[in-house]
Amino acid sequence: MSQHHTLPGVLASLAPVLNQYGYLAVGGFLTLEDFGVPVPGETILIAAAVYAGAGKLNIAVVMIVGIVAAVLGDNIGYAIGAYGGRRVVERYGKYVFITPERYEKAERFFQKRGGGIVIVARFIEGLRQLNGIIAGTSSMPWRRFVVFNIIGAVLWVGTWSMIGYFAGDHIDVIYREITRYSLYVLIGLVVVGAAFIVRAWWRRRRSGR
């Protein structure tokens, strides 16, 4: 675990914000990003995790703040989509760089994959910022959305927090490679998660005999 108090590479630009606002910056950036505002939410989460690895922040608090903010942001997006509809997105989306073409592409992908895409969307740039709004405009039941949303937030925040915490000064290279092969990483996470679920189910079934 790195003991340096500086952030490597592109993360260094966020050091002043983290130094001044700490957990508040993490919560604020993630909340804003998750209902479409173009701020570096994922990047500040990773930067905060690197800081935690250096002893400047508490990793448990970073993860809790990250999960709460991610869920809150997506639910704000859901409310915007559910109550404002596409009319609001088309009218105001341009101010946060949500173009009609970008929205329609994300919406088609979302509708094709169903509810599970709420989990997957966390790991896909573009969909992460729009999935709450699309779920709202698509009339997905709110309770169903929240369940998938919480699962996705826990997986996403947990994954990047642990990577940042243990990677330290090597995070730039790791982040670049994971982003490059994000689909394969996501498939791996799904497989591992499914394995844990099957294992738990099998043990419960055996103990019930």
C-alpha positions as CSV (number, residue, x, y, z in Angstrom):
1,M,0.0,0.0,0.0
2,S,1.5,3.4,-1.0
3,Q,2.3,5.8,1.7
4,H,2.7,8.8,-0.6
5,H,0.5,11.8,-0.1
6,T,0.3,12.8,-3.7
7,L,-1.9,11.6,-6.5
8,P,-0.4,10.1,-9.6
9,G,-1.1,11.2,-13.2
10,V,-4.5,12.6,-14.1
11,L,-5.7,12.1,-10.5
12,A,-3.4,14.9,-9.4
13,S,-5.8,17.5,-10.8
14,L,-8.3,16.5,-8.1
15,A,-5.9,16.8,-5.2
16,P,-6.9,20.4,-4.3
17,V,-10.6,19.5,-4.2
18,L,-10.0,16.4,-2.1
19,N,-7.6,18.3,0.2
20,Q,-10.1,21.0,0.9
21,Y,-13.4,19.1,0.9
22,G,-12.5,15.5,1.5
23,Y,-15.6,13.2,1.7
24,L,-17.9,16.0,0.8
25,A,-16.2,16.3,-2.6
26,V,-16.6,12.5,-3.2
27,G,-20.3,12.7,-2.3
28,G,-21.0,15.8,-4.3
29,F,-19.2,14.7,-7.4
30,L,-20.8,11.3,-7.5
31,T,-24.3,12.6,-6.8
32,L,-24.0,15.1,-9.6
33,E,-22.4,12.7,-12.1
34,D,-25.1,10.1,-11.5
35,F,-27.9,12.3,-12.8
36,G,-26.1,13.5,-15.9
37,V,-23.9,16.5,-14.8
38,P,-20.5,16.1,-16.5
39,V,-18.2,16.0,-13.5
40,P,-15.4,13.4,-12.9
41,G,-17.3,11.2,-10.3
42,E,-15.5,8.0,-11.0
43,T,-12.2,9.7,-11.1
44,I,-12.6,11.4,-7.7
45,L,-13.8,8.1,-6.2
46,I,-10.6,6.4,-7.3
47,A,-8.5,9.4,-6.1
48,A,-10.2,9.3,-2.7
49,A,-9.4,5.5,-2.5
50,V,-5.7,6.2,-3.3
51,Y,-5.7,8.9,-0.6
52,A,-7.2,6.3,1.8
53,G,-4.4,3.9,0.9
54,A,-1.9,6.6,1.9
55,G,-3.7,7.2,5.2
56,K,-5.3,10.5,4.4
57,L,-8.9,9.3,4.3
58,N,-10.7,6.3,5.7
59,I,-11.6,3.7,3.0
60,A,-14.7,2.5,4.8
61,V,-16.1,6.1,4.9
62,V,-15.1,6.6,1.2
63,M,-17.1,3.5,0.3
64,I,-20.1,4.4,2.4
65,V,-20.2,8.0,1.0
66,G,-19.7,6.7,-2.5
67,I,-22.5,4.2,-2.3
68,V,-25.0,6.6,-0.8
69,A,-24.1,9.3,-3.3
70,A,-24.3,7.0,-6.2
71,V,-27.7,5.7,-5.2
72,L,-29.0,9.3,-4.4
73,G,-27.8,10.6,-7.8
74,D,-29.4,7.9,-9.8
75,N,-32.7,8.4,-7.9
76,I,-32.6,12.1,-8.7
77,G,-32.1,11.1,-12.3
78,Y,-35.1,8.6,-12.0
79,A,-37.3,11.4,-10.6
80,I,-36.3,13.7,-13.5
81,G,-37.2,11.0,-16.0
82,A,-40.4,9.9,-14.3
83,Y,-41.9,13.3,-13.6
84,G,-40.3,15.4,-16.3
85,G,-40.3,12.8,-19.1
86,R,-38.3,13.1,-22.3
87,R,-39.5,16.7,-22.7
88,V,-37.3,17.9,-19.9
89,V,-34.3,15.8,-21.1
90,E,-34.7,17.2,-24.7
91,R,-35.1,20.8,-23.4
92,Y,-32.4,21.0,-20.7
93,G,-30.1,18.0,-21.6
94,K,-28.0,20.2,-23.8
95,Y,-26.8,22.2,-20.9
96,V,-25.1,19.1,-19.4
97,F,-24.1,17.6,-22.8
98,I,-26.9,15.1,-23.0
99,T,-27.6,15.3,-26.8
100,P,-30.7,13.7,-28.3
101,E,-28.5,11.3,-30.2
102,R,-26.6,10.3,-27.0
103,Y,-29.8,9.8,-25.1
104,E,-31.6,7.8,-27.7
105,K,-28.6,5.5,-28.1
106,A,-28.4,4.9,-24.4
107,E,-32.2,4.4,-24.2
108,R,-32.2,1.7,-27.0
109,F,-29.4,-0.1,-25.2
110,F,-31.2,0.1,-21.9
111,Q,-34.5,-1.1,-23.2
112,K,-32.9,-4.0,-25.0
113,R,-31.2,-5.3,-21.9
114,G,-33.9,-4.8,-19.4
115,G,-33.6,-4.2,-15.6
116,G,-30.2,-5.8,-15.3
117,I,-28.6,-3.0,-17.3
118,V,-29.0,-0.8,-14.3
119,I,-26.3,-2.8,-12.7
120,V,-24.1,-3.1,-15.8
121,A,-24.6,0.6,-16.6
122,R,-22.5,1.5,-13.5
123,F,-19.4,0.3,-15.3
124,I,-20.1,1.9,-18.7
125,E,-19.2,5.6,-19.4
126,G,-22.3,7.4,-20.7
127,L,-24.8,4.9,-19.4
128,R,-23.7,5.5,-15.8
129,Q,-24.7,9.1,-16.1
130,L,-28.0,8.4,-17.9
131,N,-29.4,5.1,-16.5
132,G,-31.5,6.7,-13.7
133,I,-33.1,9.2,-16.2
134,I,-33.8,6.5,-18.7
135,A,-35.3,4.2,-16.1
136,G,-37.7,7.0,-15.2
137,T,-38.7,7.8,-18.7
138,S,-39.1,4.1,-19.4
139,S,-41.6,3.7,-16.5
140,M,-39.5,1.1,-14.8
141,P,-41.1,0.4,-11.4
142,W,-39.2,2.5,-8.8
143,R,-38.8,-0.4,-6.3
144,R,-37.3,-2.6,-9.0
145,F,-35.0,0.2,-10.1
146,V,-33.8,0.8,-6.5
147,V,-32.9,-2.9,-6.0
148,F,-30.8,-3.1,-9.1
149,N,-29.4,0.4,-8.4
150,I,-28.1,-0.5,-5.0
151,I,-26.5,-3.7,-6.2
152,G,-24.8,-1.8,-9.0
153,A,-23.6,1.0,-6.7
154,V,-22.1,-1.5,-4.2
155,L,-20.3,-3.4,-6.9
156,W,-19.0,-0.3,-8.7
157,V,-17.9,1.6,-5.6
158,G,-16.5,-1.5,-4.0
159,T,-14.5,-2.4,-7.1
160,W,-12.9,1.0,-7.8
161,S,-12.4,1.7,-4.1
162,M,-10.4,-1.5,-3.5
163,I,-8.4,-1.0,-6.7
164,G,-7.5,2.6,-5.8
165,Y,-6.8,1.6,-2.2
166,F,-4.3,-1.1,-3.0
167,A,-2.9,0.2,-6.3
168,G,-1.4,3.4,-5.0
169,D,1.0,5.0,-7.5
170,H,0.3,2.3,-10.1
171,I,-3.4,3.3,-10.4
172,D,-2.8,5.2,-13.7
173,V,-1.6,2.1,-15.6
174,I,-4.2,-0.1,-13.9
175,Y,-7.1,2.3,-14.7
176,R,-6.0,2.6,-18.3
177,E,-5.9,-1.2,-18.8
178,I,-9.1,-1.8,-17.0
179,T,-10.9,0.9,-19.0
180,R,-9.4,-0.6,-22.2
181,Y,-10.8,-4.1,-21.3
182,S,-13.8,-2.9,-19.3
183,L,-16.2,-5.4,-21.0
184,Y,-14.0,-8.4,-20.0
185,V,-13.5,-7.1,-16.5
186,L,-17.3,-6.7,-16.2
187,I,-17.9,-10.2,-17.4
188,G,-15.4,-11.4,-14.9
189,L,-17.2,-9.6,-12.1
190,V,-20.5,-11.1,-13.1
191,V,-19.1,-14.6,-13.2
192,V,-17.5,-14.2,-9.8
193,G,-20.7,-12.8,-8.4
194,A,-22.7,-15.6,-9.9
195,A,-20.3,-18.1,-8.4
196,F,-20.8,-16.7,-4.9
197,I,-24.6,-16.7,-5.3
198,V,-24.6,-20.3,-6.5
199,R,-22.2,-21.4,-3.8
200,A,-24.4,-19.7,-1.1
201,W,-27.6,-21.3,-2.6
202,W,-25.9,-24.8,-2.7
203,R,-24.8,-24.5,0.9
204,R,-28.2,-23.5,2.1
205,R,-29.8,-26.3,0.2
206,R,-27.4,-28.8,1.7
207,S,-27.9,-27.5,5.2
208,G,-31.6,-27.7,4.8
209,R,-31.5,-31.5,4.2
